[in-house]
Amino acid sequence: MRTLSDQCVILLSRRSGLQIFRDHGIAGGVNMKPKIAFFDFASCEGCQLAILNCEDILLDILNLVDIVEFREAISEMGSRYDVAFIEGSIHRDEDIQRLQKIRKRSTYLVAMGACACNGNVQGRSNFVAPAENFKVVYGEDARNSVQVDPEYWPLWAHTRVRSVEDIVKVDFHLRGCPVVPTEFLHLVKSLLNGTQPETPAQAVCVECKKNGNECVFDRGETCLGPIIWGGCDSVCTNNGYSCDGCRGTLPYANLEAHRQLLLDKGLDEKDITSRYRLFCSTEAVAAD
């Protein structure tokens, strides 16, 4: 394991020099590289794959840190982490306990992706009775004893989907489905530099306007862009789609006004609530 001095400058390809300041102490010791870990809960692990797709720049970062847990790439276990990235929503009691242990062992904890930050699509089950969930999955004709007895129902019939922040303190969020690789790189570099990562609290609409897109509402469709965190460079609207809200709602979003706008555009209350719950199932906007 290569050691680094307390303060050093590392040149990243196509990037300016970065200084590493150890204000909080490094898990492996003052002269060791920071330890980074990735953990997955209920998710498709697409966010971890998005990070692996960073390729060349990721290799530069690997010269600066030790990745001690990453199921998509390695299986080594660590005892303490400088930064823990959590992908996936939280369902079971054992998941809660595991997450709490990771939090205790981590200096910084990052919720990574829509599942971890705002529940994502699996959170829609929070608003459907277990019996109804069961019927939708297995059909009206499911009648054998195992299927009738709730003791043998699948996990999702018993548990509630929660975001990471519903369980433990989260230091930073990487939003989206999947995460934006440049935001991941910015966060890691900022932490290595001892600076606060910049996460402008602006709506998708701001980026959409900067990119010169026609407003989705102006072409007679509906969109969640006015209430959703930007940072994705309005990738969906750039390609002719509307924003479905995978990055979660802004803290200052005027949800009442946006709901009224959707009503004015012809959606009914049921459709609007369903739209909000697609990605933001653990947020206030999804409530009945």
KEKE-3310 file (N, C-alpha, C; in steps of 0.2 Angstrom, whole numbers, plus 5000, padded with zeros to 4 digits):
npx = (5004:5003:5010:5006:5011:5007:5002:4999:5002:4993:4992:4979:4973:4969:4964:4965:4979:4977:4975:4977:4970:4971:4960:4951:4957:4964:4957:4966:4977:4988:4997:4992:4983:4966:4952:4939:4923:4910:4893:4879:4861:4844:4843:4848:4861:4866:4871:4884:4889:4889:4899:4910:4911:4917:4930:4945:4948:4943:4953:4964:4959:4960:4973:4974:4966:4961:4951:4941:4930:4919:4907:4904:4917:4927:4931:4936:4936:4934:4938:4936:4930:4934:4926:4910:4900:4883:4872:4855:4839:4831:4825:4823:4824:4837:4844:4843:4851:4863:4866:4867:4878:4888:4887:4893:4906:4911:4918:4913:4897:4888:4874:4869:4862:4845:4837:4843:4842:4829:4820:4815:4808:4803:4798:4785:4777:4775:4763:4753:4742:4748:4742:4736:4748:4753:4743:4744:4757:4756:4744:4726:4722:4730:4731:4737:4742:4754:4755:4743:4745:4751:4763:4772:4773:4782:4797:4794:4781:4780:4788:4793:4798:4812:4822:4840:4843:4832:4835:4849:4861:4865:4879:4882:4873:4872:4863:4850:4846:4854:4867:4876:4891:4901:4897:4900:4914:4917:4913:4921:4934:4933:4932:4944:4952:4948:4938:4921:4909:4901:4884:4873:4857:4846:4833:4829:4824:4831:4844:4838:4833:4845:4851:4844:4832:4815:4801:4793:4780:4775:4774:4763:4763:4767:4778:4790:4801:4801:4801:4812:4828:4842:4857:4859:4861:4849:4846:4836:4826:4833:4834:4821:4811:4801:4804:4805:4808:4819:4829:4824:4814:4817:4821:4815:4805:4789:4777:4763:4759:4765:4757:4745:4747:4749:4736:4729:4734:4727:4729:4723:4720:4724:4733:4743:4748:4753:4762:4772:4776:4783:4797:4800:4796:4798:4798:4790:4782:4776:4766:4749)
npy = (4994:5011:5025:5042:5059:5071:5082:5084:5086:5081:5077:5076:5069:5080:5089:5101:5103:5094:5096:5086:5087:5082:5084:5077:5066:5050:5035:5023:5028:5043:5044:5036:5031:5038:5029:5021:5015:5005:5001:4991:4990:4988:4988:4991:4991:4999:5012:5010:5004:5015:5023:5015:5016:5028:5026:5031:5043:5038:5029:5038:5043:5032:5031:5039:5035:5021:5009:4999:4991:4985:4979:4977:4976:4972:4962:4964:4967:4981:4989:5002:5017:5031:5037:5032:5025:5023:5013:5010:5007:5005:4991:4979:4974:4969:4976:4989:4988:4984:4996:5005:5001:5003:5017:5021:5017:5025:5041:5050:5049:5044:5046:5037:5039:5037:5027:5026:5040:5044:5034:5028:5018:5006:5010:5013:5003:5006:5012:5003:4991:4976:4964:4968:4971:4958:4951:4958:4955:4940:4937:4935:4922:4915:4903:4893:4886:4891:4903:4909:4910:4923:4922:4916:4925:4935:4945:4959:4961:4963:4973:4990:5003:5013:5028:5031:5041:5041:5033:5035:5048:5057:5063:5068:5069:5060:5062:5055:5043:5033:5039:5054:5053:5064:5071:5063:5062:5075:5076:5067:5072:5085:5081:5075:5086:5093:5102:5109:5100:5107:5109:5116:5122:5121:5120:5107:5114:5126:5121:5116:5127:5134:5125:5127:5121:5118:5122:5109:5110:5119:5113:5106:5095:5087:5090:5087:5095:5108:5106:5098:5093:5100:5096:5086:5090:5092:5080:5072:5080:5086:5076:5075:5070:5071:5077:5065:5065:5059:5064:5068:5080:5097:5107:5119:5119:5123:5114:5114:5124:5118:5106:5111:5117:5105:5100:5110:5107:5096:5083:5072:5071:5058:5054:5063:5061:5048:5050:5058:5049:5040:5041:5048:5042:5041:5054:5070:5074:5063:5059:5055)
npz = (5000:4995:5003:5007:5010:5023:5016:5000:4982:4969:4952:4941:4926:4914:4923:4937:4949:4965:4983:4997:5012:5029:5039:5047:5050:5044:5041:5040:5046:5048:5037:5027:5013:5010:5014:5004:5003:4995:4996:4994:4994:4992:4976:4959:4956:4947:4949:4954:4943:4934:4939:4938:4924:4923:4920:4913:4921:4933:4936:4939:4951:4959:4962:4972:4983:4993:4989:4998:4998:4987:4978:4965:4959:4968:4982:4995:5013:5024:5040:5044:5037:5027:5018:5014:5002:4999:4990:4986:4992:5009:5017:5026:5043:5046:5036:5041:5053:5048:5040:5050:5057:5047:5046:5059:5057:5048:5042:5033:5025:5011:5002:4988:4972:4966:4973:4986:4990:4988:4988:4975:4962:4968:4980:4978:4983:4996:4997:4994:4999:5007:5003:4991:4984:4983:4975:4963:4958:4958:4953:4951:4953:4962:4973:4982:4997:5002:4996:5001:5015:5025:5031:5023:5013:5001:5004:5001:5003:5017:5021:5023:5012:5013:5013:5014:5022:5030:5040:5045:5048:5034:5025:5012:4996:4981:4968:4957:4943:4934:4945:4941:4933:4933:4944:4955:4953:4956:4969:4976:4973:4979:4993:4995:4993:5004:5004:5003:4994:4980:4977:4969:4973:4962:4950:4938:4927:4926:4920:4909:4902:4900:4891:4880:4877:4871:4881:4890:4894:4886:4874:4876:4885:4901:4915:4928:4930:4936:4950:4954:4959:4950:4940:4932:4920:4912:4905:4901:4895:4886:4876:4871:4880:4895:4912:4924:4938:4945:4952:4964:4975:4976:4991:4993:4984:4976:4979:4980:4970:4959:4958:4956:4943:4935:4937:4930:4917:4914:4921:4933:4951:4955:4945:4946:4959:4957:4948:4955:4964:4957:4957:4969:4981:4995:4999:5004:4995:4990:4998:5003)
capx = (5000:5008:5009:5006:5013:5001:4999:5003:4998:4992:4989:4974:4973:4964:4962:4970:4981:4973:4979:4974:4971:4968:4957:4947:4961:4963:4955:4971:4983:4989:5001:4989:4978:4959:4948:4933:4919:4904:4889:4873:4856:4839:4845:4850:4868:4867:4875:4891:4892:4890:4905:4915:4911:4922:4936:4952:4948:4943:4960:4968:4957:4962:4980:4974:4962:4960:4944:4941:4923:4915:4905:4905:4924:4932:4927:4940:4933:4938:4935:4934:4930:4934:4919:4906:4894:4877:4867:4849:4834:4832:4819:4823:4827:4844:4847:4844:4856:4869:4867:4869:4885:4892:4888:4897:4912:4912:4918:4907:4892:4885:4868:4871:4857:4838:4835:4846:4841:4822:4816:4814:4801:4801:4795:4778:4774:4773:4756:4748:4741:4752:4737:4735:4754:4753:4738:4747:4762:4755:4738:4720:4721:4735:4727:4739:4743:4760:4753:4738:4748:4756:4770:4777:4773:4789:4799:4791:4774:4780:4792:4792:4804:4815:4828:4845:4842:4827:4838:4855:4863:4869:4883:4881:4869:4873:4856:4849:4845:4859:4870:4879:4898:4904:4895:4903:4921:4917:4912:4928:4940:4932:4934:4952:4954:4946:4933:4914:4907:4896:4878:4868:4850:4842:4829:4830:4822:4837:4848:4834:4833:4852:4852:4840:4826:4808:4798:4789:4773:4774:4772:4756:4765:4768:4785:4792:4807:4801:4802:4817:4835:4846:4863:4859:4861:4843:4848:4830:4822:4838:4832:4814:4807:4800:4808:4801:4809:4823:4834:4821:4812:4820:4819:4811:4800:4782:4773:4756:4759:4766:4751:4739:4749:4747:4729:4727:4736:4723:4730:4719:4724:4727:4738:4748:4751:4756:4768:4776:4778:4787:4804:4801:4791:4800:4798:4784:4777:4772:4761:4742)
capy = (5000:5016:5030:5049:5063:5074:5087:5083:5088:5075:5080:5072:5070:5085:5092:5105:5099:5094:5095:5082:5089:5077:5087:5073:5060:5045:5028:5019:5032:5049:5043:5031:5034:5038:5022:5022:5009:5006:4996:4991:4988:4986:4992:4987:4992:5003:5018:5008:5003:5022:5025:5011:5019:5034:5024:5034:5048:5034:5026:5043:5044:5026:5032:5044:5032:5014:5006:4993:4987:4987:4972:4976:4976:4969:4959:4965:4971:4985:4990:5009:5020:5038:5039:5026:5027:5019:5013:5006:5009:5001:4987:4974:4976:4968:4981:4994:4986:4984:5003:5009:4999:5006:5024:5021:5016:5030:5048:5053:5044:5047:5042:5037:5037:5038:5022:5028:5047:5046:5028:5026:5015:5001:5013:5013:4998:5009:5015:4998:4985:4969:4959:4970:4969:4951:4950:4961:4951:4933:4936:4934:4915:4912:4901:4888:4887:4895:4910:4912:4912:4929:4920:4914:4930:4938:4951:4966:4961:4964:4979:4997:5005:5019:5031:5030:5047:5040:5029:5037:5054:5057:5069:5071:5066:5060:5060:5053:5036:5032:5045:5057:5052:5070:5073:5058:5064:5081:5075:5064:5077:5090:5078:5075:5093:5096:5107:5107:5099:5112:5106:5121:5120:5124:5115:5105:5119:5130:5118:5115:5133:5135:5121:5130:5117:5120:5120:5103:5112:5123:5108:5102:5089:5089:5089:5088:5099:5114:5105:5093:5095:5099:5093:5081:5094:5091:5075:5069:5085:5087:5071:5075:5068:5076:5075:5061:5067:5054:5067:5070:5086:5103:5108:5125:5118:5125:5108:5116:5127:5113:5101:5115:5117:5099:5100:5114:5104:5090:5078:5072:5070:5051:5053:5067:5057:5042:5053:5060:5043:5036:5041:5051:5038:5042:5061:5073:5075:5057:5058:5056)
capz = (5000:4995:5008:5005:5015:5025:5011:4993:4976:4964:4945:4938:4919:4912:4929:4940:4955:4971:4989:5002:5019:5033:5045:5051:5052:5040:5044:5040:5049:5045:5031:5023:5008:5012:5012:5002:5002:4992:4999:4990:4997:4987:4970:4953:4956:4941:4950:4954:4936:4931:4942:4934:4917:4923:4916:4914:4927:4939:4937:4942:4958:4962:4964:4978:4988:4993:4989:5002:4998:4980:4976:4958:4957:4973:4988:5001:5018:5028:5047:5045:5031:5027:5014:5013:4997:5000:4985:4987:4998:5015:5018:5031:5050:5046:5032:5046:5057:5044:5038:5056:5058:5042:5048:5064:5055:5042:5043:5029:5022:5005:4999:4981:4968:4968:4978:4992:4991:4988:4987:4969:4960:4973:4986:4977:4987:5002:4996:4992:5004:5005:4999:4984:4981:4981:4970:4957:4956:4957:4949:4955:4954:4966:4979:4986:5004:5003:4994:5005:5022:5025:5034:5017:5008:4999:5008:4999:5006:5024:5023:5021:5008:5016:5010:5018:5027:5035:5045:5048:5045:5027:5024:5005:4992:4974:4965:4950:4942:4939:4947:4936:4935:4935:4951:4959:4953:4959:4977:4978:4973:4984:4999:4995:4993:5010:5003:5003:4987:4978:4975:4968:4974:4957:4947:4931:4922:4925:4915:4903:4899:4897:4885:4874:4875:4871:4888:4889:4895:4880:4869:4878:4889:4908:4917:4935:4931:4941:4957:4954:4959:4944:4941:4927:4913:4909:4900:4898:4891:4880:4871:4869:4885:4901:4918:4929:4945:4948:4957:4970:4975:4979:4998:4992:4978:4978:4977:4979:4964:4953:4958:4952:4936:4932:4936:4924:4911:4913:4925:4939:4957:4956:4940:4949:4965:4954:4945:4960:4968:4953:4960:4975:4986:5002:5001:5006:4989:4988:5003:5001)
cpx = (5004:5005:5009:5008:5006:4998:5003:4999:4998:4989:4985:4974:4967:4961:4967:4973:4977:4977:4974:4975:4967:4965:4954:4951:4959:4962:4961:4978:4985:4993:4998:4984:4971:4956:4941:4929:4912:4899:4882:4867:4851:4840:4847:4858:4870:4872:4882:4893:4893:4897:4911:4916:4915:4928:4943:4953:4947:4949:4964:4966:4959:4969:4980:4970:4963:4953:4944:4935:4920:4913:4905:4912:4928:4928:4931:4936:4937:4935:4933:4935:4930:4927:4916:4900:4889:4873:4861:4845:4834:4825:4818:4826:4835:4848:4848:4850:4863:4871:4870:4876:4890:4893:4893:4904:4915:4913:4913:4903:4888:4880:4869:4865:4850:4835:4837:4843:4833:4817:4815:4808:4799:4797:4787:4774:4772:4766:4751:4748:4745:4748:4737:4742:4755:4749:4741:4752:4760:4748:4732:4719:4726:4732:4731:4741:4749:4759:4748:4741:4753:4763:4775:4777:4781:4790:4795:4784:4774:4783:4790:4799:4806:4821:4834:4845:4836:4829:4844:4856:4867:4872:4882:4876:4872:4866:4856:4848:4847:4862:4874:4887:4902:4903:4899:4911:4922:4917:4919:4933:4939:4934:4941:4955:4953:4941:4926:4912:4901:4890:4873:4861:4846:4838:4831:4829:4827:4842:4845:4834:4840:4854:4848:4834:4819:4805:4793:4782:4771:4772:4766:4757:4766:4775:4786:4798:4807:4802:4808:4824:4838:4852:4864:4860:4855:4843:4841:4826:4827:4836:4825:4809:4805:4804:4803:4803:4814:4828:4831:4819:4816:4817:4814:4805:4793:4778:4766:4755:4760:4760:4746:4741:4747:4740:4726:4729:4732:4724:4725:4723:4728:4733:4744:4752:4755:4763:4774:4779:4783:4794:4805:4796:4792:4800:4791:4779:4773:4766:4754:4739)
cpy = (5006:5022:5037:5053:5067:5079:5086:5085:5083:5078:5074:5074:5075:5089:5096:5101:5100:5093:5091:5084:5084:5080:5083:5066:5054:5039:5024:5022:5038:5049:5038:5035:5033:5031:5024:5016:5010:5000:4997:4988:4986:4991:4988:4987:4996:5009:5016:5007:5010:5024:5021:5014:5026:5033:5028:5039:5044:5031:5031:5044:5038:5027:5036:5040:5024:5012:4999:4989:4990:4981:4971:4975:4972:4966:4960:4969:4975:4986:4997:5012:5028:5041:5032:5028:5021:5019:5008:5009:5003:4998:4984:4977:4975:4973:4987:4994:4987:4992:5006:5007:5003:5014:5025:5021:5020:5037:5052:5047:5047:5043:5043:5034:5037:5033:5024:5035:5048:5040:5024:5022:5010:5004:5014:5008:5000:5011:5010:4993:4979:4965:4961:4969:4962:4949:4952:4957:4944:4932:4934:4926:4911:4910:4895:4890:4892:4902:4913:4914:4917:4927:4919:4919:4933:4944:4957:4966:4963:4971:4985:5000:5012:5021:5030:5035:5046:5036:5032:5044:5053:5064:5073:5066:5066:5057:5057:5045:5035:5039:5048:5057:5058:5072:5069:5060:5070:5080:5072:5068:5083:5087:5077:5081:5097:5102:5104:5106:5104:5108:5112:5119:5123:5118:5113:5110:5124:5128:5117:5121:5135:5131:5122:5125:5120:5118:5114:5105:5116:5119:5104:5096:5092:5086:5090:5092:5105:5113:5100:5096:5094:5096:5088:5084:5093:5086:5072:5074:5087:5082:5070:5072:5073:5073:5071:5062:5062:5057:5069:5078:5091:5105:5114:5124:5120:5119:5110:5119:5122:5108:5105:5116:5111:5098:5104:5111:5097:5084:5078:5070:5063:5051:5057:5064:5052:5045:5055:5054:5038:5035:5044:5048:5039:5050:5064:5073:5069:5055:5059:5063)
cpz = (5000:4999:5004:5011:5017:5020:5005:4988:4971:4957:4942:4930:4917:4918:4933:4946:4961:4977:4993:5009:5023:5040:5050:5053:5047:5043:5045:5044:5045:5038:5026:5018:5011:5010:5010:5001:4999:4994:4995:4994:4992:4981:4964:4952:4950:4942:4951:4947:4932:4933:4939:4927:4917:4920:4918:4920:4933:4941:4941:4950:4962:4965:4971:4984:4988:4993:4992:5002:4991:4977:4969:4955:4961:4978:4995:5006:5022:5035:5048:5038:5031:5023:5013:5008:4998:4994:4987:4993:5003:5016:5025:5038:5049:5041:5037:5050:5054:5042:5044:5058:5053:5044:5054:5062:5049:5044:5039:5026:5016:5002:4991:4976:4971:4973:4985:4994:4992:4987:4981:4968:4965:4979:4984:4981:4994:5003:4994:4997:5002:5001:4992:4980:4978:4975:4963:4954:4954:4953:4954:4957:4958:4973:4983:4993:5006:5001:4998:5012:5021:5027:5028:5011:5006:5003:5007:5002:5013:5026:5020:5018:5012:5013:5016:5024:5032:5041:5049:5045:5039:5027:5017:5001:4984:4971:4958:4949:4935:4941:4941:4938:4937:4942:4956:4959:4957:4967:4979:4978:4978:4991:5000:4996:5000:5009:5002:4996:4985:4974:4974:4968:4968:4953:4940:4926:4921:4919:4909:4899:4896:4891:4879:4872:4875:4878:4886:4890:4889:4874:4871:4883:4896:4910:4925:4936:4935:4948:4959:4954:4952:4945:4936:4920:4909:4904:4897:4893:4885:4874:4870:4874:4891:4907:4922:4936:4948:4953:4963:4970:4979:4986:4997:4987:4981:4975:4976:4972:4958:4953:4954:4945:4932:4932:4930:4917:4910:4916:4931:4945:4958:4951:4943:4954:4962:4951:4950:4964:4964:4955:4967:4981:4993:5004:5002:5000:4987:4993:5000:5002)
residu = (MET:ARG:THR:LEU:SER:ASP:GLN:CYS:VAL:ILE:LEU:LEU:SER:ARG:ARG:SER:GLY:LEU:GLN:ILE:PHE:ARG:ASP:HIS:GLY:ILE:ALA:GLY:GLY:VAL:ASN:MET:LYS:PRO:LYS:ILE:ALA:PHE:PHE:ASP:PHE:ALA:SER:CYS:GLU:GLY:CYS:GLN:LEU:ALA:ILE:LEU:ASN:CYS:GLU:ASP:ILE:LEU:LEU:ASP:ILE:LEU:ASN:LEU:VAL:ASP:ILE:VAL:GLU:PHE:ARG:GLU:ALA:ILE:SER:GLU:MET:GLY:SER:ARG:TYR:ASP:VAL:ALA:PHE:ILE:GLU:GLY:SER:ILE:HIS:ARG:ASP:GLU:ASP:ILE:GLN:ARG:LEU:GLN:LYS:ILE:ARG:LYS:ARG:SER:THR:TYR:LEU:VAL:ALA:MET:GLY:ALA:CYS:ALA:CYS:ASN:GLY:ASN:VAL:GLN:GLY:ARG:SER:ASN:PHE:VAL:ALA:PRO:ALA:GLU:ASN:PHE:LYS:VAL:VAL:TYR:GLY:GLU:ASP:ALA:ARG:ASN:SER:VAL:GLN:VAL:ASP:PRO:GLU:TYR:TRP:PRO:LEU:TRP:ALA:HIS:THR:ARG:VAL:ARG:SER:VAL:GLU:ASP:ILE:VAL:LYS:VAL:ASP:PHE:HIS:LEU:ARG:GLY:CYS:PRO:VAL:VAL:PRO:THR:GLU:PHE:LEU:HIS:LEU:VAL:LYS:SER:LEU:LEU:ASN:GLY:THR:GLN:PRO:GLU:THR:PRO:ALA:GLN:ALA:VAL:CYS:VAL:GLU:CYS:LYS:LYS:ASN:GLY:ASN:GLU:CYS:VAL:PHE:ASP:ARG:GLY:GLU:THR:CYS:LEU:GLY:PRO:ILE:ILE:TRP:GLY:GLY:CYS:ASP:SER:VAL:CYS:THR:ASN:ASN:GLY:TYR:SER:CYS:ASP:GLY:CYS:ARG:GLY:THR:LEU:PRO:TYR:ALA:ASN:LEU:GLU:ALA:HIS:ARG:GLN:LEU:LEU:LEU:ASP:LYS:GLY:LEU:ASP:GLU:LYS:ASP:ILE:THR:SER:ARG:TYR:ARG:LEU:PHE:CYS:SER:THR:GLU:ALA:VAL:ALA:ALA:ASP)
# end
